[in-house]
Amino acid sequence: MTTQPPSLRPSLLVTAVLAVAFAACVAGAAPSASAPAPAGPSPTSIPSANDGAAGGGSTGGNVGSGGGVIVDPTPVDPAAGEPAIVMPKAGQKNTHPVAPISLRASVNGRHVLGKVSWWSGVEPCNVLDSVRVERSGTGIALTIIEGSSDLDAMCIEIAQLKATIVDLGDLEPGTYTISAPNSEAPPVQITIS
């Protein structure tokens, strides 16, 4: 039996610990074959000020401030590469449009949800105020409106990937284009049967 000099034992221990940690990370990052994908939108939703308006902003308006419904699909793990899902907090100061980087749509029968993602800063300096939903024929334009809850706050300059989910309601049969004006996000086309 050979023994290693005492000076190599700590480095072997460190190597073994790193190998186990790496294996755990790789195993944790791999998708599970047994975990089923979500069947549809989360049943949790936050109604807007005009809770009785069916269609989630079908006539346009600011979602989260009277024009529709924002869906809260928690839990989401932003550390796993997913954006942090944020809910609108109406009444922010110094509001302005923000350019999304991606759009996605989920269709369940005739019901449509839109997911909008964008890069932003931290709160209280960068807070989602609302999502403007504008419909024109078969076109649906989503505009992210951000502001600040404290204009005198000092915030670290770090980018965060954020997203929100907008309930677009039940749509009539046809092909629709969901877009984000003044952004690089490619439009999404959906067909309702």
C-alpha positions in Angstrom: 0.0 0.0 0.0 1.4 3.4 -1.0 0.7 6.5 0.9 0.8 10.0 -0.4 2.9 12.6 1.1 1.0 14.9 3.6 1.4 17.9 1.3 -0.8 16.3 -1.4 -3.6 15.2 0.8 -5.3 18.6 1.1 -5.2 19.2 -2.6 -6.7 15.8 -3.2 -9.5 16.6 -0.8 -10.1 19.9 -2.5 -10.2 18.2 -5.9 -12.6 15.6 -4.6 -14.9 18.2 -3.2 -14.9 20.3 -6.4 -15.6 17.1 -8.5 -18.6 16.3 -6.3 -19.9 19.9 -6.4 -19.5 20.0 -10.2 -21.4 16.7 -10.6 -24.2 18.1 -8.4 -24.4 21.3 -10.5 -24.5 19.3 -13.8 -27.1 17.0 -12.4 -29.2 19.9 -11.1 -29.0 21.7 -14.4 -30.3 18.8 -16.5 -34.0 18.8 -17.1 -35.9 16.0 -15.4 -37.5 13.5 -17.7 -40.1 12.7 -15.1 -41.2 16.2 -14.3 -44.2 17.1 -16.5 -44.3 20.5 -18.2 -47.0 22.9 -17.0 -50.2 22.3 -18.8 -51.2 25.9 -19.1 -51.3 29.2 -17.3 -51.1 29.4 -13.6 -54.5 29.8 -11.9 -53.2 32.7 -9.9 -53.9 36.1 -11.3 -54.1 39.7 -10.0 -57.1 41.6 -11.3 -56.7 45.2 -12.3 -58.8 48.2 -11.2 -61.5 47.4 -13.7 -61.9 43.8 -12.5 -65.2 43.4 -14.4 -63.7 44.0 -17.9 -63.5 40.7 -19.6 -60.8 40.2 -22.2 -57.9 41.7 -20.3 -57.5 45.0 -22.0 -59.4 44.2 -25.2 -60.0 47.8 -25.8 -56.5 49.0 -25.0 -55.3 50.7 -21.9 -52.7 50.2 -19.2 -52.6 46.8 -17.7 -52.2 47.0 -14.0 -53.8 50.5 -13.9 -57.2 49.8 -15.2 -56.8 48.1 -18.6 -56.5 44.3 -17.9 -55.0 41.6 -15.9 -51.4 40.7 -15.1 -50.9 37.1 -14.2 -48.6 36.0 -11.4 -47.1 32.7 -12.4 -44.9 32.2 -9.3 -42.8 30.4 -8.3 -40.0 31.2 -10.8 -36.3 30.9 -10.0 -34.5 33.8 -11.6 -31.2 32.2 -10.6 -31.9 29.4 -13.1 -31.7 31.8 -16.1 -35.3 32.8 -16.0 -36.4 36.4 -15.7 -37.7 37.7 -12.4 -41.5 38.0 -12.8 -42.7 41.4 -11.7 -46.1 42.8 -11.1 -47.1 46.4 -12.0 -47.1 49.0 -9.2 -49.2 51.9 -10.6 -48.4 55.4 -9.7 -44.6 55.5 -10.3 -42.8 58.8 -10.9 -41.0 59.8 -14.1 -42.6 57.0 -16.1 -41.2 56.1 -19.6 -41.5 53.2 -22.1 -38.9 50.4 -21.9 -37.9 48.3 -24.9 -38.6 44.6 -24.4 -36.1 42.0 -25.7 -38.5 39.1 -26.2 -42.2 38.3 -26.5 -43.9 35.0 -26.1 -47.5 33.9 -26.3 -49.4 31.0 -24.7 -52.7 29.9 -26.2 -55.2 27.7 -24.3 -58.3 27.3 -26.6 -59.1 31.0 -27.3 -57.5 32.4 -24.2 -54.1 34.1 -24.7 -51.4 35.1 -22.3 -48.4 37.3 -23.4 -45.0 37.2 -21.7 -42.9 40.3 -22.1 -39.2 40.3 -21.0 -36.8 43.2 -20.7 -33.6 44.3 -19.1 -33.9 46.8 -16.3 -32.4 48.1 -13.1 -33.2 47.4 -9.4 -36.1 48.8 -7.3 -36.9 51.5 -6.2 -35.1 53.2 -9.1 -36.7 50.9 -11.8 -40.2 49.7 -11.1 -42.8 48.3 -13.5 -45.7 50.8 -13.5 -48.0 49.3 -16.2 -48.2 47.5 -19.5 -50.0 49.5 -22.3 -52.1 47.1 -24.5 -53.2 48.6 -27.8 -55.3 46.6 -30.3 -55.8 47.5 -33.9 -57.7 44.8 -35.9 -55.6 41.7 -35.5 -52.5 43.5 -34.1 -51.8 43.7 -30.4 -49.0 46.1 -29.2 -47.6 45.7 -25.7 -45.6 48.6 -24.2 -43.7 48.3 -20.9 -43.9 51.4 -18.8 -41.4 51.8 -15.9 -40.8 54.5 -13.4 -39.3 55.1 -10.0 -40.9 54.9 -6.6 -38.2 57.1 -5.1 -36.6 59.7 -7.3 -34.0 60.5 -4.5 -33.0 56.8 -4.0 -29.5 55.7 -4.8 -29.5 52.3 -6.5 -26.7 50.0 -7.6 -26.1 49.9 -11.3 -26.8 46.2 -12.0 -28.9 44.8 -14.8 -31.8 42.5 -14.1 -33.8 40.5 -16.6 -37.5 41.1 -15.7 -40.7 39.8 -17.2 -44.4 40.2 -16.8 -47.3 38.2 -18.1 -50.3 39.9 -19.6 -53.7 38.2 -19.9 -55.0 39.2 -23.3 -58.3 37.4 -22.7 -60.3 35.3 -25.2 -59.8 36.2 -28.8 -62.0 35.6 -31.8 -60.8 33.0 -34.3 -58.1 34.4 -36.6 -54.4 35.1 -36.8 -53.0 37.8 -34.5 -49.7 39.5 -34.3 -48.4 40.5 -30.9 -45.6 43.1 -31.0 -43.6 45.5 -28.8 -43.3 48.9 -30.6 -39.9 50.5 -30.6 -38.0 47.4 -29.5 -35.9 44.7 -31.0 -38.3 41.9 -29.8 -39.5 40.0 -32.9 -43.3 40.0 -33.2 -45.2 36.8 -32.4 -48.0 35.4 -34.5 -50.7 33.2 -33.0 -53.7 31.5 -34.6 -57.0 31.0 -32.8 -59.2 28.3 -34.2 
